[in-house]
Amino acid sequence: MYDAIKIQVDGTDYSGWKSVTVQRSMEALTGRFTMTTVDRWALNAEAWTIYPGRFCRVLIGRDTILEGYVDSVNPSITKDSHEITVSGRDKTADLVDCGTAGRWTNLTLLRLAQSMVDPFGINVVSEVDPGPAFETFSAEIGETVFEALSRAARKRHVLLLTGRVGNLVITNTGNTSAGDRLVLGSRGNILSASGGYDYTDRFSRYTVKGQSRTVGSGWGATTISIKGEADDDEVIRYRPKYIKGQGIVTVKDAQNQARWEALIRAAKSFKATVEVSGFRQSTGDLWEVNLLADVDVPELLLAGPMLISAIEYRQNDQDGSITSMELTRPDAYVDEPPRTIKKVRNLGWMVR
């Protein structure tokens, strides 16, 4: 079955694109798409009616994979060709672009998110327990809605992702496993694979500093300084990293944040990219971000579960339909710091 990617703009279908890419990543809240085609105006004198700012849906077959707005429309005309490139992002792009202000009291993360995003016409879905209510939460000057909510989500050790229909999803890492394995070789489904280590964002010691509540009042009042530390034994030279604790912190908060930073930075230092033919697994389900997939690529020392942290659906005349997936260790997005961290040869730190 051929899965053509098409876009619906104001209820009208546009298909037959020369090339299409649709991207999602756990590092960026909003998904994006880019489509290029020969301008139908040049062929049958019927002009395209796609304009920036219009509501749109992007579909693979009958499955909606992005719901949002057209950002830009760029015609390109030469004496031999007429092309149009259309780009856009899902609804949560407004949360990434736009600021917020205010102070909220006694709200859970779910209620806080609903309060912030309701003016944008975006729904919030929580797949996990959003945790206890915040006594108070204030948006900082210059913060976007996404930055403020990300700060709140970190305090509750959860992730913020975008659903296919442009809703904001509160979730954890790898709640769902892929139906297919990703295997390289003559009997495998992987067309190509690459990977590498990057220690740029790893440090020998992480120190989180903050302040606890003020003790006493008047001239005798004192503010207690709080510090938490964690080491990465695989970084053998002196590379300290100092991090400011958010708001009022306890010793436990500072220690947990330091260990969290050490863990996720080590886990994210290795990434692999694999490509497969088509957009779907053998089950008929689409490949998606935040799936846990069992991977077997001996050449990259990959054997076992890996997290799909980014994905690109690509369709063009030369390659057909290709899904490119970025794979990351599952502990790169742990929902809370582990009790202990153990060093493992070649793969850095793993949760034990």
N, C-alpha and C positions, 0 to 999 in steps of 0.2 A: 504494500500500500504506500503510495507516494503522499507524503505530508507536505502540502504546499503551505508556505507562510503567507498570510494575507493580513491586511489592515482594514478595519472598519472605521470610517470617519463620518460622524453624524449619521450613522445607520447605513451608509453606502459602502459596499465591499470594493477594495482595490487589490487586485492580485496580478500575477504575471510579472513579478519583479525580476530585474536582471541580477541583482544581488541583495541579500538581506543578512544582517547580523542582529541578534538579540542577546543582551548580556545581563547577567545577574551576579552579584558577589555578596558574601557575608561581610565584606569590609565596607560596602557602600549600601546605604539603605535603599536607594532607588535603582530600579532596573532601567535599561535604555535600549533603544533600537535605532537602526539606520537602514534605510531602504533606497535603492536606486533603480530607476527604470527608464526606458525610452519613453519620452513624452507622447501620450496618445494623441495629443493635439496635432502632432506632426503627421500622424498616420490617418486619422479620420476626422480631423477638424473639430473634435469634441474636447474642450479644455478640461484639465484636471480641476477639481474643486476642493483641494486640500489646502487649508490655510493654517498658519501658526495659531496656537491657542485653542484649537478645536479638540473636543473630546474624541478619544480613539480607543479601539481595542486591537491588540495583535493576537492572531490565532495561529496555532499549528493544527492543521486539520480542523476538528471541531472544538479543540481545547483552547480556551483563553489563557495566554501566558503573560499578558501585560495589559493593564487597563489604566489609561492616563491621558496625556495630552501631547499634541504635536508641538514641538519646540521651534523647529525651523523647516522651511521649504526653500530649496536652492536649485533653481533652473540653471542649466548650462547649455549654451547654444553655440554650435559651430556651423559651418556651411554644409557639413556632412551628417551632423547628429543633433538631436535634441534630447537632453536627459534632465531628470528631476531627482534630487536626493531629498528624502524626508526623514527627519530625525525627531525623536521624542523620548519622554520618560514616563514612568508610572506616576500615579497620583501623589505618592509620598515625596516626589521632587519638591513640592511646596514646603514640606517640613524641613528639607535640607536647605532650601534657599531662604526661607522667611524667618524673621525673628519673633521672639515672644517676650512678654514681660508679665510679672505678677508674683504673687505669693499665695501659696495654697496651704491649708492646714487640715490635718487628720484625714488624708486621702491615701488609699492604696495606690500602687503603681498603675493598676488598671484604671482606676477612677481619675488619677492625675493625667494619664495619657488621653483618656476620653475628653477631659476638660480642655486640654491643650489643642487637640486636633479636630474637635467638633466644628469649629468655624470653617475648616477646610473641606468639610463634607467627607471626611475619612472615617471609616469604622475601625474599631480596635477589637482584636480577638486575642484572648489569653489561652494558650494551650497548657499552661502550667500555673501553679499557685503563685500569684503576684507578690506574696509576702505581706508582712504587716504594714499598717498605714504609716506614712511619714508624719511625724509630729508637726513639722513645718517643712516646706520646700519652696525655694525662691529661684526664679530664673535670673541668671547673672547678666549684667549689661553686655550687650553685643552677642549673646548666645542665640543660635537658631533653635527652633523647636526640637529638631533632632538632637542637637548637642545637649540641650537641657534634659531631654528624656533619656538619652544615652547615659548621662551622669546618674540619673535616678535608677536606671536599669542596672548599672554596675553595682550600686549599693544593695540591690536585691539579687545579684548574681544570675541575671537572666539576659537573653539576647533580644534585640529588636530586629525583625526582618519584615519584608514586604510580601504579602500574599499575591497570588496571581491576579486578583481583581482589585489591586491597589489598596488593600486594607493593611493596617499596621498589626503585626503579629508579635506577641510576647511569647517567647519559647525558650527551649534549652537546646543544647548541641545534640545532633544526631538522634532525634527521637524515632526516626524511621530508617529501616535498612533497605537498600536496593534489592530488587528481585534478582538481578544478574550480577555475576562476578565480572571484574575487569581483568582480562588475561591477555598477555602478550605472547605471540607465537603463532604457529601455523593453524592451530585450532582455536585461537583466541579471537576476541572481538576488538582488540585494540589495533588501530591502524598505525599509530606512532606514539612514542612516549619520550619525555625528557624530564630532567630533574636537576636539583642542585641545592647546595648549602650556602647560606648567606648569614654571616655573623655580624653584619653591620649594626643591628639593633639589639645585640646581646652585650651584657656588661658583667663584670666580675662580682660586683656587689650592688644591690639595690637598697637604698635607704629612703624610707618614707617618713617625713616629718610633718607634725601637725600640732594642734593645740587642743587641750581638753577644756572643760568648763572652768570658768574663773572661780577660785575658792575665796570666800570671805567677801567683804564689801568695803567701800571707802578707801582710805589710804593703805589699809592692810590687805587689800585684794591682791591676789596673785594668780597668774595664768600658768598652768602646768604644760610644759613642752613634752610632746609624745614622739617616740621614735620606734620604728620597726625595721628590721634588716633581714635580707636573704641573699645567699651567695649562689653563683653559677660556677661550679668547679671546672667546667669545660673551657671557660674563658681564663686562660692562664696568665695573661698580663693584667696590669692594674688598669681597670676601666670602671670607675664608680659612676653610679647613676642616682641622682637625688630627685625625689618626687615630692611634691607638696600634697599633703593629705587634704581631702575635700571636707570643708566644714569642721564641725566638732568631731574629733576622733578619739577613740580609746586605744590603749596599747594593743589590744587584740585586733582592732581595725587596721592599725598601721602595720602590724606584723602580717596579717592576712593579705593586705594590698601588696606588700613587698614580695611575698611568696607568690602571689598571683602574677605579678609582673615578671618574676624570674621564670615561672613555668610557661606562660604563654609566649614569651619572647623566644625561649628555647625551642618550643614546639613549632613556632612559625618560621624558624630558621631553615627548615627543610620544606621544599615544595616540589611537586611533580605535576606535569601536565600530560594528559592522555587524550587522544582523539578516537572516536568511534564513528562508524557509518550510521546515519539516521539519527532520529531524535528520541527513539523509544527503546525501552527494554523489551525483552521477549514477552513480558507480561502485558504489554500494551501501554504501560505507564511511561510518562516522560522521564528522562533523566532530569534531576533538579538539584538545587543547592541544599545543603544541610542533610543530604542522604549519607548514610554510612555504607560504603561499598567494600566488599572483600576484593583485594587487589593482589595480583600475582605478576610481578615484573622483576624477575631475578636480576636482570642487568642493572636495575636501579636499587637493588637490595630492598625491594618492596614485597612484603608478604604479610597479608593480614588486613584488618579493617582500616580504611582511610576515609576521611571526611571530604565530601565534595564541597569546597569552599567558594568556588566560582564556576560559572558555566557560560558558554557561548554557543548559541544555535546559529549555524552558518549555512546559507543556501545560495548557490550561484551556478552559472552555466558550466563552469570548469570542474568543480568538485562535487556537485550535487548537494546532498544534505549531510552535514557533519556536525557532531556535537563535540566541543572541546571542553574538557573538565580540568580544573585545577584541584589537586589533591593535597590535603594538609593532614598532619597528625590529628587524631580526634581530640587530644588534650589541648589543642591550640585555642579552643573556645570553651573551656571547662566552665560550668556554671558557678563553681565556687572553688577556692583554693583547697588542695588536698591536705591531709594531716601531715604527710611526709612526702618528700620528693627524693627519688633515687636516680642516680646517674646510670645510664645504660649505654654501652659502647655503640658508637656510630649514630645513634638516634637521639642523643642528648638526654633530657630528663623525661621520665615517664611517671605517671601516677601509680602509687602503690598503696 
